[in-house]
Structure formats: C-alpha cells, structure tokens
C-alpha cells in the first residue's frame, strides 16, 4: 500500500495532478473488484470494516499531499528547465565550433536535405547559407564518380553509416 501511495505522488510530481488522480482511482477500482472477487480479502473487510474506511481516508490524504507537493516543489518544471538549459548550451557549443572551422561544413538530415551550413560556405562566392537550407545536397553539389555516374545515397554509403554509425572515407568522387 505504501508503494502505491509513493507511486501516486511520483506520478503527480512528474505528470501532473490529474494523472495521479486517474492512477489512484484505477487502483481503488481494482482493489474494490478484488474485495468482491477474492473471498479472503472480503473476509478481512467483514472482520474489520474500519480497514476499508481507513484505506479510503488514506487515499484522500495522498491526493491532497500530492497536490501540495506539486504546488510546492514544481519538480517537473525544474527538470524541464534544467534539460532545456543543457540543450541550449550544447547547441551554442556546437554552433560556435562549426562557425570557427575554416573548412566548408554542410549539415544534412538522413535524406541529405541541408539543415545548415557554416559561414565558410559564403566565402566561396557561390552560395549563401540561407539559399542552401532545405535543398538536397545533390542539388547543391554535383558529385560524380570515376565513370561519370552521379552520386546517390547508396554510393555515399548513407544507409550503412546510419545503421552502424561509423565513420567512412568515400573516395573517387569528384565535384562536377
């Protein structure tokens, strides 16, 4: 019973008051069904009717305790704020590293659509960083192999790279 109450408080702190109420209500319904189904539990209740009344009162206390703790500690908001702050710091760090590199860096998604590029791209006098965003890498760069065949996801080993998350060196491709 103690674990049920502890779990109810935890749900309330992380997922909100109504989630804990729903959980506690379901637990109460399951307990009530067990009282009617299981003759041993039914005998305990008949022998000591105050047990059931105490159980209902303790559940009521837990509901108000959960509400008080939620309003007092706002644990969910603290965790969310902390994670957002760490994510923001990581994004700023990544952006500053990419901007500081003098090589052209183009960041794409899995299908090779450009998400962003560093400012070195603009020094080529061919592209503006804003023009690249959203375009396919193959629209921007004409990569061909030794036989003059256009590069594709498969020839760049993209599916394998995504699967095993390993670094690959791809040779014999040329800008055309």
BALOBA-1460 file (C-alpha; in Angstrom, 3 decimals):
// residues 176
<rec num="1" residu="x" x="0.000" y="0.000" z="0.000"/>
<rec num="2" residu="x" x="2.886" y="2.316" z="0.829"/>
<rec num="3" residu="x" x="4.371" y="1.721" z="-2.638"/>
<rec num="4" residu="x" x="1.014" y="2.531" z="-4.226"/>
<rec num="5" residu="x" x="0.969" y="5.887" z="-2.436"/>
<rec num="6" residu="x" x="4.592" y="6.622" z="-3.227"/>
<rec num="7" residu="x" x="3.954" y="5.820" z="-6.891"/>
<rec num="8" residu="x" x="0.884" y="8.097" z="-6.867"/>
<rec num="9" residu="x" x="2.924" y="11.005" z="-5.507"/>
<rec num="10" residu="x" x="5.665" y="10.381" z="-8.092"/>
<rec num="11" residu="x" x="3.150" y="10.356" z="-10.945"/>
<rec num="12" residu="x" x="1.684" y="13.579" z="-9.626"/>
<rec num="13" residu="x" x="5.070" y="15.281" z="-9.446"/>
<rec num="14" residu="x" x="6.149" y="14.253" z="-12.933"/>
<rec num="15" residu="x" x="2.954" y="14.000" z="-14.955"/>
<rec num="16" residu="x" x="0.506" y="16.274" z="-13.193"/>
<rec num="17" residu="x" x="-2.232" y="16.106" z="-10.610"/>
<rec num="18" residu="x" x="-4.900" y="14.578" z="-12.816"/>
<rec num="19" residu="x" x="-2.618" y="11.728" z="-13.863"/>
<rec num="20" residu="x" x="-2.129" y="10.792" z="-10.213"/>
<rec num="21" residu="x" x="-5.881" y="11.035" z="-9.579"/>
<rec num="22" residu="x" x="-6.575" y="8.728" z="-12.520"/>
<rec num="23" residu="x" x="-3.940" y="6.276" z="-11.298"/>
<rec num="24" residu="x" x="-5.278" y="6.302" z="-7.750"/>
<rec num="25" residu="x" x="-8.869" y="5.905" z="-8.961"/>
<rec num="26" residu="x" x="-7.903" y="2.921" z="-11.086"/>
<rec num="27" residu="x" x="-6.021" y="1.406" z="-8.148"/>
<rec num="28" residu="x" x="-9.103" y="1.920" z="-5.947"/>
<rec num="29" residu="x" x="-11.371" y="0.282" z="-8.539"/>
<rec num="30" residu="x" x="-9.014" y="-2.692" z="-8.880"/>
<rec num="31" residu="x" x="-8.860" y="-3.044" z="-5.087"/>
<rec num="32" residu="x" x="-12.663" y="-2.886" z="-4.837"/>
<rec num="33" residu="x" x="-13.040" y="-5.546" z="-7.539"/>
<rec num="34" residu="x" x="-10.573" y="-7.768" z="-5.656"/>
<rec num="35" residu="x" x="-12.631" y="-7.363" z="-2.500"/>
<rec num="36" residu="x" x="-15.695" y="-8.757" z="-4.286"/>
<rec num="37" residu="x" x="-13.802" y="-11.468" z="-6.190"/>
<rec num="38" residu="x" x="-11.344" y="-12.731" z="-3.583"/>
<rec num="39" residu="x" x="-13.096" y="-14.297" z="-0.573"/>
<rec num="40" residu="x" x="-10.030" y="-13.871" z="1.679"/>
<rec num="41" residu="x" x="-9.965" y="-10.105" z="1.197"/>
<rec num="42" residu="x" x="-13.731" y="-9.998" z="1.623"/>
<rec num="43" residu="x" x="-13.429" y="-11.835" z="4.965"/>
<rec num="44" residu="x" x="-10.769" y="-9.346" z="6.157"/>
<rec num="45" residu="x" x="-13.061" y="-6.432" z="5.286"/>
<rec num="46" residu="x" x="-16.037" y="-8.073" z="7.020"/>
<rec num="47" residu="x" x="-13.953" y="-8.828" z="10.104"/>
<rec num="48" residu="x" x="-12.593" y="-5.273" z="10.251"/>
<rec num="49" residu="x" x="-14.789" y="-2.747" z="8.379"/>
<rec num="50" residu="x" x="-12.581" y="0.118" z="9.575"/>
<rec num="51" residu="x" x="-9.805" y="-1.221" z="7.364"/>
<rec num="52" residu="x" x="-11.706" y="-0.201" z="4.237"/>
<rec num="53" residu="x" x="-12.669" y="3.188" z="5.714"/>
<rec num="54" residu="x" x="-9.035" y="3.799" z="6.726"/>
<rec num="55" residu="x" x="-7.957" y="2.859" z="3.226"/>
<rec num="56" residu="x" x="-10.328" y="5.402" z="1.654"/>
<rec num="57" residu="x" x="-9.223" y="8.105" z="4.110"/>
<rec num="58" residu="x" x="-5.547" y="7.403" z="3.424"/>
<rec num="59" residu="x" x="-6.165" y="7.658" z="-0.335"/>
<rec num="60" residu="x" x="-7.835" y="11.020" z="0.218"/>
<rec num="61" residu="x" x="-4.857" y="12.224" z="2.242"/>
<rec num="62" residu="x" x="-2.496" y="11.091" z="-0.530"/>
<rec num="63" residu="x" x="-4.489" y="13.079" z="-3.101"/>
<rec num="64" residu="x" x="-4.127" y="16.283" z="-1.095"/>
<rec num="65" residu="x" x="-0.493" y="15.535" z="-0.268"/>
<rec num="66" residu="x" x="0.246" y="15.061" z="-3.966"/>
<rec num="67" residu="x" x="-1.463" y="18.357" z="-4.795"/>
<rec num="68" residu="x" x="0.510" y="20.169" z="-2.073"/>
<rec num="69" residu="x" x="3.840" y="18.688" z="-3.178"/>
<rec num="70" residu="x" x="3.140" y="19.517" z="-6.811"/>
<rec num="71" residu="x" x="2.441" y="23.141" z="-5.995"/>
<rec num="72" residu="x" x="5.346" y="23.454" z="-3.582"/>
<rec num="73" residu="x" x="8.163" y="21.823" z="-5.475"/>
<rec num="74" residu="x" x="7.297" y="22.048" z="-9.173"/>
<rec num="75" residu="x" x="9.759" y="19.214" z="-9.764"/>
<rec num="76" residu="x" x="8.667" y="18.649" z="-13.339"/>
<rec num="77" residu="x" x="9.325" y="22.301" z="-14.254"/>
<rec num="78" residu="x" x="12.740" y="22.260" z="-12.576"/>
<rec num="79" residu="x" x="13.799" y="19.170" z="-14.507"/>
<rec num="80" residu="x" x="12.436" y="20.572" z="-17.758"/>
<rec num="81" residu="x" x="14.224" y="23.908" z="-17.235"/>
<rec num="82" residu="x" x="17.479" y="22.127" z="-16.445"/>
<rec num="83" residu="x" x="17.247" y="19.957" z="-19.571"/>
<rec num="84" residu="x" x="16.384" y="22.964" z="-21.761"/>
<rec num="85" residu="x" x="19.365" y="24.867" z="-20.374"/>
<rec num="86" residu="x" x="21.737" y="21.968" z="-21.061"/>
<rec num="87" residu="x" x="20.329" y="21.579" z="-24.575"/>
<rec num="88" residu="x" x="20.783" y="25.291" z="-25.237"/>
<rec num="89" residu="x" x="24.394" y="25.179" z="-24.025"/>
<rec num="90" residu="x" x="25.105" y="22.141" z="-26.211"/>
<rec num="91" residu="x" x="23.569" y="23.874" z="-29.252"/>
<rec num="92" residu="x" x="25.608" y="27.035" z="-28.623"/>
<rec num="93" residu="x" x="28.793" y="24.984" z="-28.245"/>
<rec num="94" residu="x" x="28.105" y="23.073" z="-31.457"/>
<rec num="95" residu="x" x="27.321" y="26.274" z="-33.351"/>
<rec num="96" residu="x" x="30.476" y="28.022" z="-32.159"/>
<rec num="97" residu="x" x="32.643" y="25.027" z="-33.100"/>
<rec num="98" residu="x" x="31.124" y="24.792" z="-36.574"/>
<rec num="99" residu="x" x="31.423" y="28.547" z="-37.176"/>
<rec num="100" residu="x" x="35.061" y="28.516" z="-36.088"/>
<rec num="101" residu="x" x="36.183" y="25.893" z="-38.593"/>
<rec num="102" residu="x" x="37.653" y="27.225" z="-41.841"/>
<rec num="103" residu="x" x="36.501" y="24.231" z="-43.868"/>
<rec num="104" residu="x" x="33.106" y="24.066" z="-45.545"/>
<rec num="105" residu="x" x="30.650" y="22.221" z="-43.335"/>
<rec num="106" residu="x" x="27.159" y="21.377" z="-44.529"/>
<rec num="107" residu="x" x="24.866" y="19.666" z="-42.039"/>
<rec num="108" residu="x" x="22.140" y="17.464" z="-43.526"/>
<rec num="109" residu="x" x="19.378" y="15.188" z="-42.314"/>
<rec num="110" residu="x" x="19.138" y="11.464" z="-43.141"/>
<rec num="111" residu="x" x="17.824" y="12.147" z="-46.632"/>
<rec num="112" residu="x" x="20.653" y="14.663" z="-47.272"/>
<rec num="113" residu="x" x="18.452" y="17.790" z="-47.119"/>
<rec num="114" residu="x" x="20.548" y="20.684" z="-45.868"/>
<rec num="115" residu="x" x="19.739" y="21.807" z="-42.344"/>
<rec num="116" residu="x" x="22.514" y="24.372" z="-42.009"/>
<rec num="117" residu="x" x="25.990" y="25.319" z="-43.160"/>
<rec num="118" residu="x" x="28.833" y="27.264" z="-41.629"/>
<rec num="119" residu="x" x="29.817" y="30.745" z="-42.776"/>
<rec num="120" residu="x" x="32.821" y="29.429" z="-44.711"/>
<rec num="121" residu="x" x="30.350" y="28.428" z="-47.447"/>
<rec num="122" residu="x" x="29.705" y="32.126" z="-48.091"/>
<rec num="123" residu="x" x="33.420" y="32.768" z="-48.681"/>
<rec num="124" residu="x" x="33.212" y="30.636" z="-51.823"/>
<rec num="125" residu="x" x="31.142" y="33.369" z="-53.539"/>
<rec num="126" residu="x" x="28.962" y="30.566" z="-54.936"/>
<rec num="127" residu="x" x="26.388" y="30.058" z="-52.190"/>
<rec num="128" residu="x" x="24.635" y="32.000" z="-49.477"/>
<rec num="129" residu="x" x="23.996" y="29.974" z="-46.315"/>
<rec num="130" residu="x" x="20.294" y="30.874" z="-46.416"/>
<rec num="131" residu="x" x="19.990" y="29.586" z="-50.019"/>
<rec num="132" residu="x" x="21.184" y="26.121" z="-49.026"/>
<rec num="133" residu="x" x="18.742" y="25.384" z="-46.226"/>
<rec num="134" residu="x" x="16.073" y="22.875" z="-47.224"/>
<rec num="135" residu="x" x="17.694" y="21.863" z="-50.521"/>
<rec num="136" residu="x" x="19.013" y="18.422" z="-51.284"/>
<rec num="137" residu="x" x="22.786" y="18.066" z="-51.119"/>
<rec num="138" residu="x" x="22.654" y="16.676" z="-54.659"/>
<rec num="139" residu="x" x="21.034" y="19.946" z="-55.882"/>
<rec num="140" residu="x" x="23.902" y="21.961" z="-54.429"/>
<rec num="141" residu="x" x="26.883" y="19.778" z="-55.213"/>
<rec num="142" residu="x" x="27.206" y="17.729" z="-58.380"/>
<rec num="143" residu="x" x="29.177" y="14.734" z="-57.182"/>
<rec num="144" residu="x" x="30.208" y="12.144" z="-59.786"/>
<rec num="145" residu="x" x="32.323" y="9.009" z="-59.618"/>
<rec num="146" residu="x" x="35.157" y="7.949" z="-61.966"/>
<rec num="147" residu="x" x="32.682" y="6.694" z="-64.579"/>
<rec num="148" residu="x" x="30.748" y="9.977" z="-64.567"/>
<rec num="149" residu="x" x="27.785" y="8.497" z="-62.632"/>
<rec num="150" residu="x" x="26.016" y="10.883" z="-60.267"/>
<rec num="151" residu="x" x="26.399" y="10.131" z="-56.591"/>
<rec num="152" residu="x" x="23.431" y="8.701" z="-54.682"/>
<rec num="153" residu="x" x="22.614" y="7.813" z="-51.094"/>
<rec num="154" residu="x" x="23.792" y="4.272" z="-51.746"/>
<rec num="155" residu="x" x="27.047" y="5.252" z="-53.443"/>
<rec num="156" residu="x" x="27.811" y="7.511" z="-50.474"/>
<rec num="157" residu="x" x="27.071" y="4.573" z="-48.102"/>
<rec num="158" residu="x" x="24.495" y="6.657" z="-46.223"/>
<rec num="159" residu="x" x="22.245" y="3.699" z="-45.232"/>
<rec num="160" residu="x" x="25.227" y="1.804" z="-43.811"/>
<rec num="161" residu="x" x="26.524" y="4.880" z="-41.986"/>
<rec num="162" residu="x" x="23.118" y="5.442" z="-40.380"/>
<rec num="163" residu="x" x="22.892" y="1.785" z="-39.409"/>
<rec num="164" residu="x" x="26.294" y="1.281" z="-37.801"/>
<rec num="165" residu="x" x="27.061" y="4.961" z="-37.009"/>
<rec num="166" residu="x" x="30.639" y="4.548" z="-38.176"/>
<rec num="167" residu="x" x="32.883" y="6.985" z="-39.998"/>
<rec num="168" residu="x" x="33.597" y="6.181" z="-43.617"/>
<rec num="169" residu="x" x="36.023" y="7.605" z="-46.138"/>
<rec num="170" residu="x" x="34.474" y="7.736" z="-49.580"/>
<rec num="171" residu="x" x="36.994" y="8.089" z="-52.366"/>
<rec num="172" residu="x" x="36.780" y="8.504" z="-56.121"/>
<rec num="173" residu="x" x="34.049" y="11.158" z="-56.041"/>
<rec num="174" residu="x" x="34.547" y="14.459" z="-57.782"/>
<rec num="175" residu="x" x="32.772" y="17.807" z="-57.880"/>
<rec num="176" residu="x" x="31.461" y="18.457" z="-61.353"/>
